[in-house]
Amino acid sequence: MRNSPHELMLFAAGFGSRMQPLTADLPKPLISVAGQSLLDRTLELAKAGGISKIVVNTHYLGHKIRDHLKDKPVNVVHETKILDTGGGLKNARSHFEGPVIFTSNGDAIWSGPNPFEVLAQHWQDDCEALLLCAPVDQVQGRAAPSDFSVAGCGTVTRGGDWVYLGVQIIKLDAVESIATEAFSLNLVWDQLIARGTLRAAAYTGQWCDIGRPENIALGAEILDRPHV
């Protein structure tokens, strides 16, 4: 572990279309699983993982997220239009002090090691981004096709049976080469793959994607299981 970051960009701007009708009047990060919102669960993990500064971006029903966070020590950046993950990160760059940060989606349930601690333990300065991943047959709420292949040294390529779990460490300079205002981090990752600087760390705990209403029960079930 070298120079692991202490700042987090938490993505909370999306429409949550796959979660309809639950997101008709509630942003997805505020949906509850086992009595606690997805957003609060992620914030708790971040704090426990040693993160001291958090920036949350908003767009869809952003006022509800802002009101929910009004008494919490986070910075809220509202986007007047959807910028996607890469554009959202680039738009918020001035809010960060260091050159390397965590990013996280806010739509998953975790049981086991703290995902931020796992990434921090594996971070090395010779890569530009480090993704937390797991084989598709070890996660809930996701089915093939998967996202990546991961070599024994951690190098990432497209295709294969590994799933990105929504948390990474990334050097902020990596988003600067994309000239468009709104873009996905997938464009950045493709550039890093071409340079051989995209790596992955394996998550050994349990993870569930809360991307659809029926997955809420799956997430609650994972929280009830003892972690081995």
C-alpha positions in Angstrom: 0.0 0.0 0.0 1.5 3.3 -1.1 -0.1 6.7 -0.7 -3.7 5.3 -0.5 -6.3 8.1 -0.7 -8.6 9.4 1.9 -11.2 11.2 -0.4 -14.2 9.7 -2.0 -16.5 10.6 -5.0 -19.9 8.9 -4.4 -22.0 8.8 -7.5 -25.7 9.6 -6.7 -26.9 11.5 -9.8 -28.5 8.8 -11.9 -32.2 8.3 -12.7 -32.4 4.8 -11.3 -34.5 3.7 -14.2 -34.2 0.0 -13.6 -35.6 0.5 -10.1 -38.9 1.9 -11.3 -41.5 2.3 -9.9 -39.6 2.8 -6.6 -37.6 5.7 -8.1 -40.6 7.5 -9.4 -40.4 9.9 -6.4 -37.3 8.7 -4.6 -33.7 8.7 -5.8 -32.1 5.3 -5.8 -29.5 6.0 -3.2 -32.3 6.7 -0.6 -34.0 3.3 -1.2 -33.8 1.2 2.0 -32.5 -2.3 2.4 -33.1 -3.9 5.8 -34.1 -0.6 7.3 -31.2 1.6 6.1 -30.7 3.6 2.9 -28.1 2.5 0.4 -26.5 5.9 0.6 -26.1 5.7 4.4 -24.7 2.2 4.2 -22.0 3.4 1.7 -21.2 6.5 3.9 -20.7 4.2 6.9 -18.4 1.9 5.0 -16.4 4.9 3.8 -16.0 6.3 7.3 -15.0 2.9 8.7 -12.5 2.6 5.8 -10.7 5.7 6.8 -12.1 8.2 4.3 -12.2 11.7 5.7 -13.6 13.7 2.8 -16.7 12.7 0.7 -18.2 14.4 -2.3 -21.6 13.3 -3.5 -22.9 14.3 -6.9 -26.7 14.7 -7.5 -29.1 15.4 -10.4 -32.3 13.4 -10.4 -34.4 14.5 -7.3 -31.2 16.0 -6.0 -32.9 18.1 -3.5 -34.0 15.0 -1.6 -30.4 13.7 -1.4 -29.3 17.2 -0.3 -31.9 17.4 2.4 -31.0 13.9 3.6 -27.3 14.8 3.9 -27.8 18.3 5.4 -26.5 17.2 8.8 -23.7 15.0 7.5 -20.1 16.1 6.8 -20.2 15.7 3.0 -19.9 18.1 0.0 -22.8 18.0 -2.4 -22.2 18.9 -6.1 -25.4 19.3 -8.1 -25.3 18.7 -11.8 -27.8 20.6 -14.0 -27.6 17.8 -16.5 -26.5 14.2 -16.4 -22.7 14.0 -16.9 -22.3 10.2 -16.4 -19.6 8.8 -14.1 -16.6 10.1 -15.9 -18.1 13.5 -16.6 -19.3 13.7 -13.0 -15.9 13.0 -11.6 -14.2 15.5 -13.9 -16.8 18.1 -13.0 -16.1 17.6 -9.2 -12.4 17.4 -9.5 -11.8 20.9 -7.9 -13.4 19.6 -4.7 -10.5 17.2 -4.0 -7.2 17.9 -2.5 -5.2 14.9 -3.5 -4.3 13.5 -7.0 -5.8 10.0 -6.2 -9.3 9.3 -4.8 -11.8 6.6 -4.3 -15.0 6.5 -6.3 -18.1 4.5 -5.4 -21.5 3.7 -6.7 -24.2 3.8 -4.1 -26.3 0.8 -5.1 -24.8 -2.3 -3.6 -24.9 -4.3 -0.4 -21.7 -5.6 1.1 -21.0 -8.3 3.8 -17.4 -9.1 4.7 -14.2 -7.0 4.4 -14.6 -3.3 4.1 -14.3 -2.6 0.3 -12.4 0.6 0.8 -9.9 -1.1 3.1 -9.4 -3.9 0.6 -8.6 -1.4 -2.2 -6.3 0.6 0.0 -4.3 -2.5 0.9 -3.7 -3.3 -2.8 -3.1 0.2 -4.2 0.2 0.8 -5.9 1.3 4.0 -7.6 2.3 2.2 -10.8 -1.3 1.8 -11.8 -3.7 4.5 -12.8 -6.9 2.8 -11.5 -7.6 -0.1 -9.3 -11.1 -1.8 -9.5 -12.6 -4.0 -6.9 -14.0 -7.1 -8.7 -15.2 -10.6 -8.1 -16.1 -13.6 -10.3 -19.7 -13.4 -11.5 -20.6 -16.7 -9.8 -19.7 -15.3 -6.4 -22.0 -12.3 -6.5 -25.8 -11.7 -6.2 -28.0 -9.7 -8.5 -25.7 -9.8 -11.5 -25.6 -12.4 -14.3 -23.4 -12.9 -17.4 -22.1 -11.2 -19.5 -19.5 -10.0 -17.0 -17.1 -7.0 -17.3 -13.5 -8.1 -17.3 -10.8 -10.7 -17.2 -8.2 -10.4 -14.5 -4.7 -11.8 -14.9 -2.7 -13.3 -12.0 -0.8 -10.0 -11.6 -4.1 -8.0 -11.4 -4.0 -6.6 -15.0 -7.5 -6.1 -16.4 -8.8 -6.7 -19.9 -12.3 -6.6 -21.4 -14.5 -9.7 -21.5 -14.3 -12.6 -19.1 -16.1 -13.7 -15.9 -15.2 -10.9 -13.4 -17.7 -8.2 -12.3 -16.8 -4.7 -11.3 -18.3 -4.1 -7.9 -18.7 -0.3 -8.2 -15.7 0.8 -6.1 -12.3 1.9 -7.3 -9.2 4.0 -6.6 -8.3 6.2 -9.6 -5.8 8.9 -10.4 -7.7 12.1 -11.2 -5.4 12.9 -14.1 -6.9 9.9 -15.9 -10.2 11.7 -16.7 -8.5 14.8 -18.2 -7.8 13.2 -21.5 -11.6 12.9 -22.3 -12.6 16.1 -24.0 -16.4 15.7 -23.9 -18.4 17.0 -20.9 -20.5 13.9 -20.3 -18.8 10.5 -20.5 -18.6 7.1 -18.8 -15.6 5.9 -16.8 -15.6 3.0 -19.3 -13.9 5.3 -21.8 -11.2 6.1 -19.3 -10.8 2.4 -18.4 -10.4 1.5 -22.1 -7.5 4.0 -22.3 -5.9 2.5 -19.2 -6.3 -1.0 -20.5 -4.4 0.1 -23.7 -1.6 1.4 -21.5 -1.6 -1.6 -19.2 -2.3 0.5 -16.1 -5.8 -0.7 -15.1 -5.7 -3.3 -12.3 -8.2 -5.2 -10.2 -8.3 -6.4 -6.6 -10.4 -9.4 -5.7 -13.2 -9.1 -3.1 -13.7 -12.2 -0.9 -16.9 -11.2 0.8 -20.5 -11.2 -0.3 -21.9 -8.5 -2.7 -25.3 -7.8 -4.2 -26.2 -5.3 -6.9 -29.4 -3.5 -5.9 -30.2 -2.6 -9.5 -33.7 -3.9 -9.6 -36.6 -3.9 -7.1 -36.4 -7.7 -6.7 -32.8 -7.5 -5.6 -33.7 -5.6 -2.4 -34.7 -9.0 -0.9 -31.4 -10.5 -2.1 -29.5 -7.7 -0.4 -31.4 -8.2 2.9 -30.7 -11.9 2.8 -26.9 -11.3 2.4 -26.9 -9.0 5.4 -28.5 -11.8 7.5 -25.9 -14.4 6.5 -22.8 -14.8 8.7 -19.7 -14.0 6.8 -17.1 -16.8 6.7 
